[in-house]
Amino acid sequence: MFVQGPVPGFRLFLIVIVSAALVAADTRFDKLSEVRSTIATGLAPVYWLGNAPYQFSDWVAGLFVNKEDLQQENEDLKARLLILERRALKYAALASENNELRRLMNSSEVLDDRVIVGEVVGVSPDPFSHEIIINKGESDGLVAGQAVLDAHGLMGQVVQTSQITSRVLLVSDSSHAVPVEVVRNGLRAILLGTGDTNTLDLVHVPDTADIREGDLLVSSGLGGRFPRGYPVAEVSRIRKEPGEPFVSIQATPKARLNQSRLVLVVFPPEGVNVQQSNPEEEKSAGEAVPGQGGDS
């Protein structure tokens, strides 16, 4: 006796209906995610077995590597190591620059002035002129007379600008003068450049003035050429000559004149025009107020 089975067309129709229902359930209700996860976990050994022949062939090939291949691989690794070491040195320099930038920005926050960060791109070849070139100019709003400092103190002032660069006269130049005051007691005087980046002269200080080695000198703001409060130098030596009305005082610049590569250019407050410093005028101002603000 012969029994006829299900019609083939009906089987196909049933499979289509079940598949559509599973797709809808997975799409609309996300019901099959756990099922897929379970199936994938169960198939992991199958994936591993499928990849086993390739892993075995690589292992066998590694047993028969010749000397020339090893030497070539060693040379390639040495070359890569050299490249990475060079990059590490570069990153160290960038880290140092980043730290310097942070110190610069901290300085700008303390001073509470509008500033722009510049980079030293040149140094005057004249041994009798202490000048540097920075990569900021008229296009950045710079004008002659603006104060320039690094993360440690006042470096000098802008004396000439072009469209994209500016020339800066350092405080150590023999033609530069800065009105300063002693932080400890407010004693005012004039700090002159000597042509030596490590030494400045504090002039017009009476022999009775209260000044000591280690005193910090900051810009006094007199004359409107430098904003008040910038660290300029530290008194390093005091020498009193018998019979002389003034003492000979030397100071060490706070700024790293020969080392700093990043600088801050300070913009004056709105409505204030900056002027280029004149040493002769500063000397006259110092003579007019030799001991003002200090204890006699």
TORNU-473448 format. One line per 8 residues: their letters; for each residue x, y, z of C-alpha. Coordinates in Angstrom, 2 decimals. Example, Ala and Ser with C-alpha at 12.3 -4.5 7.8 and 13.67 -1.06 7.14 Angstrom:
as	12.30/-4.50/7.80; 13.67/-1.06/7.14
END
This chain:
mfvqgpvp	0.00/0.00/0.00; 1.46/3.35/-1.07; 1.08/6.51/1.12; 1.69/9.85/-0.56; 3.83/12.36/1.44; 3.43/16.12/1.72; 3.36/18.08/-1.49; 6.85/19.66/-2.25
gfrlfliv	5.27/23.03/-2.93; 3.66/23.02/0.49; 7.03/22.36/2.17; 8.59/25.32/0.42; 5.66/27.53/1.37; 5.93/26.45/5.01; 9.69/27.19/5.09; 9.10/30.65/3.63
ivsaalva	6.44/31.44/6.24; 8.64/30.28/9.14; 11.64/32.23/7.81; 9.56/35.41/7.44; 8.25/35.02/10.97; 11.77/34.57/12.37; 13.05/37.65/10.48; 10.13/39.73/11.73
adtrfdkl	10.62/38.54/15.29; 14.34/39.34/15.17; 13.87/42.74/13.51; 10.94/44.07/15.51; 11.38/42.38/18.86; 15.06/41.33/18.98; 14.13/37.86/20.14; 16.94/35.91/18.50
sevrstia	20.04/37.73/19.80; 20.58/35.16/22.55; 20.08/32.35/20.05; 22.68/33.82/17.69; 25.10/34.24/20.59; 24.66/30.62/21.64; 25.15/29.38/18.08; 28.29/31.51/17.62
tglapvyw	29.74/30.11/20.85; 29.02/26.60/19.71; 30.68/27.23/16.34; 33.92/28.58/17.90; 35.64/25.13/17.78; 34.63/24.85/14.14; 36.30/28.19/13.37; 39.42/27.10/15.26
lgnapyqf	39.56/23.77/13.37; 39.10/25.57/10.07; 42.09/27.80/10.81; 44.25/25.03/12.26; 45.82/23.95/8.92; 47.10/27.48/8.26; 48.51/27.78/11.78; 50.19/24.40/11.43
sdwvaglf	51.77/25.33/8.11; 53.11/28.60/9.58; 54.57/26.71/12.52; 56.29/24.20/10.23; 57.64/27.00/8.02; 59.08/28.71/11.10; 61.16/25.63/11.85; 63.05/25.97/8.58
vnkedlqq	63.90/29.71/8.45; 67.35/30.18/6.95; 70.12/32.38/8.32; 69.80/35.02/5.60; 66.12/35.59/6.40; 66.92/35.98/10.10; 69.68/38.48/9.36; 67.40/40.47/7.07
enedlkar	64.65/40.52/9.69; 67.19/41.62/12.30; 68.35/44.50/10.08; 64.75/45.56/9.45; 64.04/45.56/13.19; 67.16/47.64/13.88; 66.06/50.16/11.26; 62.60/50.39/12.78
llilerra	64.14/50.78/16.24; 66.30/53.65/15.00; 63.25/55.37/13.52; 61.31/54.93/16.75; 64.22/56.30/18.79; 64.33/59.38/16.58; 60.60/59.85/17.05; 61.03/59.43/20.80
lkyaalas	63.61/62.23/20.81; 61.24/64.41/18.83; 58.39/63.65/21.22; 60.65/64.52/24.15; 61.36/67.89/22.53; 57.64/68.40/21.93; 56.93/67.53/25.57; 59.52/70.07/26.69
ennelrrl	57.98/72.66/24.37; 54.54/71.84/25.74; 55.78/72.35/29.30; 57.30/75.67/28.29; 54.04/76.70/26.67; 52.19/75.84/29.87; 54.62/77.92/31.90; 54.17/80.76/29.43
mnssevld	50.41/80.60/29.66; 50.62/80.47/33.46; 52.75/83.62/33.30; 50.16/85.31/31.11; 47.40/84.40/33.56; 49.37/85.91/36.44; 50.06/89.10/34.52; 46.45/89.32/33.35
drvivgev	47.43/90.98/30.05; 46.55/90.10/26.51; 49.49/88.26/24.99; 50.51/86.30/21.92; 53.01/83.45/21.85; 55.91/83.84/19.41; 58.97/81.81/18.51; 62.56/82.98/18.16
vgvspdpf	63.58/82.40/14.54; 66.81/84.40/14.36; 69.57/86.09/16.35; 71.52/89.17/15.36; 75.03/88.25/14.16; 76.42/91.53/15.48; 78.28/90.73/18.75; 77.69/94.28/19.99
sheiiink	73.91/94.17/19.42; 71.70/91.93/21.53; 68.69/91.39/19.29; 66.49/88.47/18.30; 63.92/87.92/15.55; 60.51/86.44/16.35; 57.92/85.02/13.96; 55.18/87.53/14.79
gesdglva	54.71/90.87/13.07; 52.29/93.49/11.87; 49.85/90.87/10.60; 49.54/89.71/14.23; 48.99/93.26/15.52; 52.52/93.88/16.84; 53.96/97.39/17.01; 57.28/98.81/18.17
gqavldah	57.54/99.25/21.92; 55.67/96.14/23.07; 57.18/94.20/25.95; 58.54/90.73/25.27; 59.12/88.11/27.98; 59.65/84.42/28.45; 58.37/82.13/31.20; 60.85/83.59/33.69
glmgqvvq	60.96/87.34/33.15; 61.23/90.35/30.87; 63.40/89.80/27.79; 63.14/93.15/26.06; 60.93/95.10/23.72; 59.92/95.12/20.07; 61.93/97.75/18.16; 60.98/97.01/14.56
tsqitsrv	58.18/95.10/12.85; 57.60/93.68/9.40; 54.54/91.90/8.09; 55.39/88.50/9.59; 58.45/89.06/11.83; 59.65/91.49/14.48; 63.03/92.53/15.85; 63.36/92.49/19.64
llvsdssh	66.00/94.40/21.61; 67.04/92.42/24.68; 67.41/93.99/28.12; 71.10/93.08/28.08; 71.84/95.37/25.12; 73.99/98.33/26.14; 71.40/100.75/24.69; 68.47/99.32/26.65
avpvevvr	67.07/100.69/29.90; 64.17/99.55/32.07; 62.61/101.51/34.97; 62.41/99.02/37.85; 61.53/98.87/41.50; 62.52/96.60/44.36; 59.64/94.32/45.31; 60.60/94.30/48.97
nglraill	60.34/98.06/49.57; 59.37/99.83/46.33; 62.76/101.49/45.78; 62.88/102.78/42.19; 65.87/102.94/39.87; 66.97/102.32/36.30; 68.32/98.99/35.06; 70.74/99.29/32.15
gtgdtntl	72.08/96.67/29.79; 75.83/96.07/29.84; 76.37/94.07/26.66; 76.62/90.92/28.81; 73.61/88.60/28.83; 74.32/87.62/32.42; 74.81/91.08/33.95; 72.75/94.27/34.21
dlvhvpdt	73.62/97.50/36.02; 71.26/99.17/38.48; 72.11/102.87/38.38; 71.32/106.00/40.38; 70.89/104.20/43.70; 72.09/106.30/46.70; 74.56/104.69/49.10; 71.96/105.07/51.86
adiregdl	69.24/103.15/49.99; 67.86/99.95/51.48; 68.80/97.34/48.90; 70.24/93.88/49.40; 71.64/91.04/47.37; 68.84/88.73/46.28; 66.24/91.51/45.98; 63.86/90.98/43.06
lvssglgg	63.55/93.83/40.57; 60.34/94.24/38.61; 59.28/96.78/35.99; 57.88/99.87/37.70; 55.65/101.02/34.85; 57.09/104.55/34.90; 56.97/106.25/31.51; 54.31/103.88/30.24
rfprgypv	56.80/101.82/28.23; 56.64/98.59/30.23; 53.59/97.47/32.20; 54.22/97.27/35.91; 55.11/94.07/37.69; 57.20/92.10/35.19; 60.15/90.28/36.83; 63.31/91.72/35.29
aevsrirk	66.36/90.80/37.38; 67.73/89.81/40.76; 70.37/91.81/42.60; 73.57/89.77/42.56; 76.31/92.16/43.75; 76.50/95.43/45.67; 79.72/97.41/45.92; 80.08/100.70/47.82
epgepfvs	82.96/102.97/46.95; 84.13/105.41/49.67; 83.15/108.98/48.89; 80.78/108.04/46.05; 77.12/109.17/46.35; 75.81/106.10/44.48; 76.49/102.41/44.98; 77.54/100.07/42.18
iqatpkar	74.92/97.35/41.83; 74.86/94.43/39.44; 71.84/92.23/38.74; 71.23/88.96/36.91; 68.38/88.86/34.35; 65.51/86.59/35.26; 64.75/85.77/31.61; 66.85/83.17/29.87
lnqsrlvl	68.07/85.47/27.15; 70.25/82.92/25.37; 68.04/79.87/25.85; 64.34/80.66/25.54; 62.83/79.83/22.16; 59.20/80.65/22.95; 58.28/84.17/24.04; 55.25/86.20/24.98
vvfppegv	54.52/89.54/23.35; 52.34/91.69/25.61; 49.64/93.93/24.22; 48.85/97.15/26.11; 45.36/97.82/27.48; 42.84/99.27/25.07; 43.47/102.95/24.37; 47.09/102.90/25.57
nvqqsnpe	49.84/103.51/23.03; 53.20/101.84/23.59; 56.44/103.72/23.06; 59.95/102.54/22.38; 62.29/102.96/25.32; 64.95/105.68/25.20; 67.95/105.07/27.50; 68.78/108.74/27.86
eeksagea	65.25/109.59/28.96; 65.27/106.70/31.41; 68.57/107.86/32.88; 67.16/111.35/33.34; 64.09/109.90/35.05; 66.32/107.93/37.36; 68.33/110.99/38.30; 65.12/112.87/39.06
vpgqggds	63.92/110.24/41.53; 67.04/108.51/42.83; 65.68/107.21/46.10; 61.95/107.52/45.82; 60.00/104.74/47.45; 62.89/103.37/49.51; 64.18/103.81/53.01; 67.07/106.21/53.43
END
